[in-house]
């Protein structure tokens, strides 16, 4: 029997001199844009604080698009800019009054940290850490794959099924792909399949794309969804339950998953039809893990109960997603009852992601409070002729805009932080009778997860690319077709299912 090698972690991408030059140029461009907008003549209809927030928005967008600064560092810089620039401007509610000062500006810069969605994202990171610490995510992945026969197409289905199941219990896209990709690589190497074969590329790309597809259908699967929820709660005082999100998005993700399978297996058709002994190798890896440990059983029980609370929110109880998740984390960390201690939970904990998330919500909140988002929305509505446009036209035009602009972002969380407040303002500015602003915001948030085209469009794509199993052009050409399939489904759902369910317009 062939020895089973240890799964290999995804290799990091090498830094290049060209990348360093791009980052320096990006930082210079961001500073230039900041100064140019901040000190240009006053813009008509926009308070001084709003103009300063537009300057900070331009800085943030350029920094995030070019990755001129590490995301965590950029968050601190953006927070500092908000404090010391807005301090010199009057409150937007009293444009003729005195400057708001650093205390009020600090409160605005930190407003995102008090959002319940930030607590949910931090809690989700703890769940991902617990999965990694106990090895439960790897066990679940191997268990599912052990049920698949040796046919290469069936192995692809097994990888997709694993990604789907992990989307429910590992609320971090990066963590899901980071778990699944090494298993795929261990499988490839165990059978001496060429690392650069079409089969290897097919398996790894499909794993990453499946994660992105199910970010749409499952509210807790990705941090960017929490951005939208945070702004909706802040602006309208209402939320979207886990079940409501699932009913709206899961059918879309399910059909897109089917399309993904056929697109990938046709465009990257594997060289072989089956791999002899494939199931046996996966079972050997599973057997090497030994029986389920006590910690794994406890974590599985906590996560399943938590999933039950998520799914029955507003149906059987009124506990919101954030509250139940925080309670689950408390159980996970308790001595004897829990599954890990504090030190164990902090190994590789992505505090930078939490910081980016909170500051992103602060930026969006400030854009809304200083009327910068409303002013930009007015320009968009006027120039795109959306004043009297129907809900379908509005959804299609804004979706196209989000798909195009996503090409420049390496983080869907950053994209959502930048665009969701503007989207909300656009939807509030149109005069379409009965438009459902909350529902339309949710549908457009689905489009924020369409990071299918470039390896740099999402961290999970970069993990896959780091395995060196495929060329970037393979990801791009398949990603373009996946995006076209998603756009076609968007049109179909916007003409049928979503209007029937009342997500686009409210009943008269």
C-alpha positions in Angstrom: 0.0 0.0 0.0 1.2 3.5 -0.8 2.3 5.5 2.2 0.0 8.4 3.1 1.9 11.6 3.4 0.9 14.3 5.8 -1.3 16.9 4.2 0.7 19.8 3.0 -0.2 23.4 3.8 -0.9 25.8 1.0 2.3 27.4 0.0 2.5 31.2 0.4 2.8 33.3 -2.7 6.3 34.8 -3.2 6.6 38.5 -2.8 7.8 40.3 -5.9 9.6 43.5 -6.4 6.7 44.5 -8.7 4.3 44.0 -5.9 6.3 46.2 -3.6 6.3 48.9 -6.3 2.6 48.6 -6.7 2.1 49.0 -2.9 4.3 52.1 -2.8 2.5 53.6 -5.7 -0.9 52.7 -4.2 0.0 54.4 -0.9 1.1 57.5 -2.8 -2.1 57.5 -4.8 -4.2 57.1 -1.7 -2.5 60.0 0.0 -2.9 62.2 -3.1 -6.6 61.3 -3.3 -7.1 62.0 0.4 -5.5 65.5 0.2 -7.1 66.4 -3.2 -10.7 65.7 -2.0 -10.2 67.0 1.5 -8.9 70.4 0.3 -10.9 70.9 -2.9 -13.5 73.7 -2.9 -16.7 72.8 -0.9 -19.0 70.4 -2.8 -22.6 71.7 -3.2 -25.0 70.0 -0.9 -22.4 68.2 1.1 -21.4 69.1 4.7 -17.7 69.7 5.4 -17.6 66.4 7.5 -19.1 64.6 4.5 -16.4 65.9 2.2 -13.8 64.7 4.6 -15.4 61.3 4.8 -15.3 61.1 1.0 -11.6 61.8 1.1 -11.1 59.1 3.7 -13.3 56.7 1.6 -11.1 57.4 -1.4 -8.0 56.7 0.7 -9.5 53.4 2.0 -10.6 52.2 -1.4 -7.2 52.7 -3.0 -5.3 51.2 -0.1 -7.6 48.2 0.0 -7.5 47.7 -3.8 -3.8 47.9 -4.1 -3.1 46.3 -0.7 -0.7 49.1 -0.1 -1.0 48.5 3.7 -1.7 45.3 5.6 -5.5 45.2 6.2 -5.1 45.5 10.0 -2.6 48.4 9.6 -4.9 50.1 7.2 -7.7 49.9 9.7 -5.7 51.7 12.4 -4.6 54.4 9.9 -8.2 54.9 8.6 -9.4 55.2 12.2 -6.8 57.8 13.0 -7.7 59.8 9.9 -11.3 59.8 10.9 -10.5 61.1 14.4 -8.1 63.9 13.4 -9.8 65.0 10.2 -13.4 65.0 11.4 -12.4 66.7 14.6 -11.9 70.0 12.6 -15.4 69.8 10.9 -18.8 70.7 12.3 -21.3 68.0 13.0 -23.3 67.3 9.8 -26.5 67.8 11.9 -25.3 71.4 12.7 -23.2 72.5 9.7 -23.0 76.1 11.0 -21.8 75.0 14.4 -18.4 74.6 15.9 -15.9 71.8 15.1 -17.0 68.5 16.6 -13.6 68.0 18.3 -11.6 64.7 18.8 -14.0 63.3 21.4 -17.0 63.3 19.0 -14.8 62.2 16.1 -13.4 59.4 18.2 -16.9 58.2 19.1 -17.7 58.1 15.3 -14.4 56.2 14.5 -15.2 53.6 17.2 -18.9 53.3 16.4 -18.3 50.0 14.5 -16.8 48.3 17.5 -20.2 48.5 19.3 -22.0 46.8 16.5 -23.4 43.3 17.4 -22.2 42.0 14.0 -18.5 42.6 15.1 -19.1 40.4 18.1 -20.5 37.7 15.8 -17.5 37.9 13.5 -15.1 37.6 16.5 -17.1 34.7 17.8 -17.0 33.0 14.4 -13.3 33.3 14.5 -13.3 31.5 17.9 -15.4 28.7 16.4 -12.9 28.3 13.5 -10.1 28.2 16.0 -11.9 25.5 18.0 -12.4 23.5 14.8 -8.7 23.7 14.1 -7.6 23.0 17.6 -9.7 19.9 18.0 -9.3 18.7 14.4 -13.1 18.3 14.0 -13.1 20.1 10.7 -10.5 17.7 9.2 -12.4 14.7 10.6 -15.6 15.8 9.0 -13.9 16.4 5.7 -12.3 13.0 5.6 -15.5 11.3 6.8 -17.4 12.8 3.8 -14.7 12.0 1.3 -14.4 8.4 2.6 -17.9 7.8 1.3 -16.9 8.7 -2.3 -15.8 6.1 -4.8 -12.7 6.3 -7.0 -14.3 8.2 -9.9 -12.6 11.5 -10.4 -15.9 13.3 -10.9 -17.3 11.7 -7.8 -14.2 12.9 -5.8 -15.0 16.4 -7.0 -18.6 16.0 -5.8 -17.2 14.8 -2.5 -15.0 17.9 -2.2 -18.0 20.1 -3.0 -20.2 18.3 -0.5 -17.6 18.7 2.2 -17.3 22.4 1.5 -21.1 22.7 1.7 -21.3 20.9 5.1 -18.4 22.9 6.5 -20.2 26.2 5.5 -22.8 25.5 8.2 -20.4 24.9 11.1 -17.1 26.8 10.2 -18.1 30.4 9.9 -14.9 31.4 8.1 -14.3 31.0 4.4 -10.6 31.1 4.7 -10.6 28.5 7.5 -12.8 26.1 5.5 -10.6 26.3 2.5 -7.4 26.1 4.6 -8.8 22.9 6.1 -9.9 21.3 2.8 -7.1 22.2 0.5 -4.3 20.3 2.4 -6.6 17.2 2.5 -6.9 17.5 -1.3 -3.2 17.9 -1.7 -2.5 14.9 0.6 -4.8 12.9 -1.6 -3.1 14.0 -4.8 0.4 13.3 -3.5 -0.6 9.9 -2.0 -1.5 8.5 -5.5 1.4 10.3 -7.2 -1.0 12.3 -9.3 0.9 15.0 -11.1 0.6 18.2 -9.1 0.2 20.2 -12.2 -2.4 17.9 -13.8 -5.9 19.1 -14.8 -7.3 16.8 -12.1 -5.3 18.5 -9.3 -6.2 22.0 -10.5 -9.9 20.9 -10.9 -10.0 19.7 -7.3 -8.4 22.7 -5.7 -10.2 25.4 -7.7 -13.5 23.7 -7.1 -12.9 23.6 -3.4 -12.2 27.3 -3.3 -15.1 28.3 -5.6 -17.6 26.1 -3.6 -16.7 28.1 -0.5 -17.5 31.3 -2.3 -20.7 30.0 -3.7 -22.1 29.0 -0.2 -21.1 32.4 1.2 -24.2 33.5 -0.6 -26.6 31.0 0.8 -25.5 30.9 4.4 -25.6 34.0 6.5 -22.9 32.9 9.0 -20.5 31.5 6.3 -18.7 34.7 5.7 -17.7 38.0 7.5 -18.9 40.2 4.6 -22.5 39.1 5.2 -22.2 40.4 8.8 -21.2 43.8 7.3 -24.5 44.1 5.5 -26.4 42.9 8.6 -24.6 45.4 10.7 -25.5 48.3 8.4 -29.1 47.1 8.1 -29.5 46.9 11.8 -27.9 50.3 12.3 -30.0 52.0 9.6 -33.4 50.3 10.0 -33.4 48.8 13.5 -34.2 45.4 12.1 -32.2 42.3 11.2 -32.4 39.3 8.9 -32.5 36.0 10.7 -30.4 33.0 9.7 -33.4 31.2 8.3 -34.7 34.2 6.3 -31.2 34.6 4.7 -31.1 30.8 4.0 -34.5 30.8 2.3 -33.5 33.7 0.1 -30.0 32.6 -0.8 -29.7 28.8 -0.5 -31.7 28.0 -3.7 -29.4 30.3 -5.6 -26.3 28.7 -4.1 -27.6 25.2 -4.8 -28.2 25.9 -8.5 -24.9 27.7 -8.8 -23.2 24.7 -7.2 -24.7 22.4 -9.9 -23.5 24.9 -12.6 -20.1 25.0 -10.9 -19.7 21.2 -11.1 -20.5 21.0 -14.8 -18.4 24.1 -15.7 -15.3 22.8 -13.8 -15.5 19.2 -15.0 -16.0 20.3 -18.6 -13.5 23.1 -18.7 -10.8 21.2 -16.7 -11.7 17.7 -17.7 -9.5 15.3 -15.7 -7.0 13.1 -17.5 -8.3 9.9 -15.8 -11.8 8.7 -15.0 -10.9 7.1 -11.7 -8.1 6.7 -9.1 -7.8 3.2 -8.0 -7.8 2.9 -4.2 -8.9 6.5 -3.7 -11.5 5.7 -1.1 -9.1 3.4 0.8 -6.5 6.1 1.1 -9.0 8.6 2.5 -10.1 5.9 5.0 -6.5 5.3 6.0 -6.1 9.0 6.7 -9.4 8.9 8.7 -8.3 5.8 10.6 -5.0 7.5 11.5 -6.9 10.1 13.4 -8.2 7.5 15.8 -11.7 7.6 17.4 -13.6 10.8 18.1 -12.1 12.5 21.1 -14.1 13.9 24.0 -13.3 17.5 22.9 -14.5 16.7 19.4 -17.8 15.3 20.7 -18.3 18.3 22.9 -17.5 20.8 20.1 -19.8 18.9 17.7 -22.7 19.0 20.2 -22.2 22.7 20.8 -22.0 23.6 17.1 -25.1 21.5 16.3 -27.1 23.1 19.1 -25.9 26.5 17.9 -26.9 25.7 14.4 -30.3 24.8 15.7 -30.6 28.1 17.5 -29.5 30.0 14.3 -32.1 28.1 12.1 -35.0 28.7 14.5 -34.4 32.4 15.2 -37.7 34.3 15.2 -39.5 31.0 14.8 -39.1 29.1 18.1 -37.3 31.9 20.0 -36.2 35.5 19.9 -32.4 35.0 20.6 -30.5 36.7 17.8 -27.5 35.1 16.1 -24.9 37.2 17.8 -26.2 36.4 21.3 -26.4 32.6 20.8 -23.0 32.5 19.2 -21.4 34.4 22.1 -23.0 32.0 24.5 -21.6 29.1 22.6 -18.1 30.6 22.7 -18.4 31.0 26.5 -19.2 27.2 26.7 -16.2 26.4 24.5 -13.8 28.3 26.8 -15.1 27.1 30.2 -12.7 24.9 32.1 -13.6 21.1 32.0 -16.9 21.8 30.0 -15.1 23.6 27.2 -12.9 22.4 24.3 -10.0 24.8 24.5 -8.3 27.3 26.8 -7.7 31.0 26.0 -4.1 30.5 24.9 -5.1 27.7 22.5 -7.8 29.9 21.0 -5.3 32.6 20.2 -3.0 30.6 18.0 -3.3 32.3 14.7 -6.5 34.1 15.7 -7.2 36.7 13.0 -7.6 39.8 15.1 -6.7 41.8 12.0 -9.9 40.6 10.4 -12.0 41.7 13.4 -10.3 45.1 13.4 -10.9 45.6 9.6 -14.5 44.6 10.1 -15.1 47.0 12.9 -13.4 50.0 11.3 -15.1 49.2 8.0 -18.5 49.5 9.8 -17.3 52.7 11.4 -16.4 54.1 8.0 -19.8 53.1 6.6 -21.6 54.6 9.6 -19.7 57.8 9.3 -20.5 58.0 5.5 -24.2 57.7 6.4 -24.1 60.2 9.4 -22.2 62.8 7.5 -24.5 62.5 4.5 -21.5 61.5 2.3 -23.3 58.2 1.3 -26.5 60.1 0.5 -24.7 62.6 -1.6 -22.9 59.9 -3.6 -26.2 58.0 -3.9 -27.8 61.1 -5.4 -25.1 61.2 -8.1 -25.5 57.5 -8.8 -29.3 57.7 -9.0 -29.1 60.8 -11.2 -26.4 59.6 -13.7 -27.8 56.0 -14.0 -31.4 57.3 -14.3 -32.6 55.2 -11.4 -35.2 57.7 -10.0 -38.2 55.9 -11.5 -36.5 52.6 -12.5 -38.1 49.3 -11.5 -36.6 47.1 -8.8 -35.3 44.6 -11.5 -33.4 47.4 -13.3 -32.0 48.7 -10.1 -30.8 45.3 -9.0 -29.2 44.5 -12.4 -27.3 47.8 -12.7 -26.0 47.8 -9.1 -25.1 44.1 -9.4 -23.1 44.8 -12.6 -21.4 47.7 -10.8 -20.5 45.4 -7.8 -19.2 42.6 -10.1 -16.9 45.0 -11.9 -15.6 46.8 -8.9 -14.9 43.5 -7.1 -12.1 42.9 -9.6 -10.1 45.5 -7.8 -10.7 44.2 -4.2 -8.9 41.4 -2.5 -11.4 41.3 0.4 -15.1 41.0 0.1 -15.3 42.4 3.7 -13.6 45.6 2.5 -15.9 45.7 -0.5 -19.0 45.4 1.6 -17.7 48.0 4.1 -17.2 50.4 1.3 -20.3 49.8 -0.9 -23.2 48.6 1.4 -23.8 52.1 3.0 -23.8 53.6 -0.5 -26.2 50.9 -1.8 -28.5 51.6 1.1 -28.5 55.3 0.3 -29.1 54.6 -3.4 -32.1 52.4 -2.5 -33.5 55.1 -0.2 -33.0 57.8 -2.9 -35.0 56.1 -5.7 -38.7 56.7 -6.1 -39.7 53.2 -7.0 -43.0 52.5 -5.4 -42.9 49.8 -2.7 -39.2 49.0 -3.1 -38.0 46.7 -0.3 -34.8 48.4 0.8 -33.8 45.7 3.3 -34.5 42.8 0.9 -32.7 44.5 -2.0 -29.7 45.2 0.2 -29.5 41.5 1.1 -29.7 40.5 -2.6 -27.0 42.9 -3.5 -24.9 41.5 -0.6 -25.2 38.2 -2.4 -23.4 39.8 -5.3 -20.6 41.0 -3.1 -19.6 37.3 -2.7 -19.1 36.9 -6.5 -15.3 36.9 -6.2 -15.0 34.1 -8.7 -12.7 35.6 -11.4 -9.3 36.5 -10.1 -7.1 34.6 -7.5 -6.6 37.9 -5.7 -10.3 38.5 -5.3 -10.6 36.5 -2.0 -8.2 34.9 0.6 -9.6 31.5 -0.2 -8.7 31.9 -3.8 -5.1 32.8 -2.8 -4.9 29.7 -0.6 -5.9 27.6 -3.6 -3.4 29.4 -5.9 -0.6 28.9 -3.4 -0.8 25.2 -4.0 0.8 25.7 -7.4 -1.6 23.1 -8.9 -2.9 25.4 -11.7 -2.1 28.6 -13.6 -3.8 31.9 -12.9 -5.3 31.7 -16.4 -7.1 28.5 -15.4 -8.7 30.3 -12.5 -9.6 33.3 -14.6 -11.2 31.5 -17.6 -13.3 29.2 -15.4 -14.1 32.0 -13.0 -15.4 34.1 -15.9 -17.8 31.4 -16.9 -18.9 30.8 -13.3 -19.6 34.6 -13.0 -21.6 34.5 -16.2 -23.6 31.5 -14.8 -24.1 33.4 -11.5 -25.3 36.5 -13.5 -27.7 34.4 -15.5 -29.1 32.9 -12.3 -29.3 36.5 -10.9 -31.6 37.5 -13.8 -33.8 34.3 -13.4 -34.2 34.8 -9.6 -34.8 38.5 -10.0 -37.7 37.8 -12.4 -39.2 34.9 -10.5 -38.3 33.6 -7.0 -37.2 36.8 -5.3 -40.2 39.0 -6.4 -42.6 36.1 -5.4 -41.0 36.1 -1.9 -41.3 39.9 -1.6 -37.5 40.6 -1.3 -37.6 43.2 -4.1 -40.8 45.1 -3.5 -43.3 45.1 -0.7 -47.0 44.1 -1.3 -49.2 47.2 -1.6 
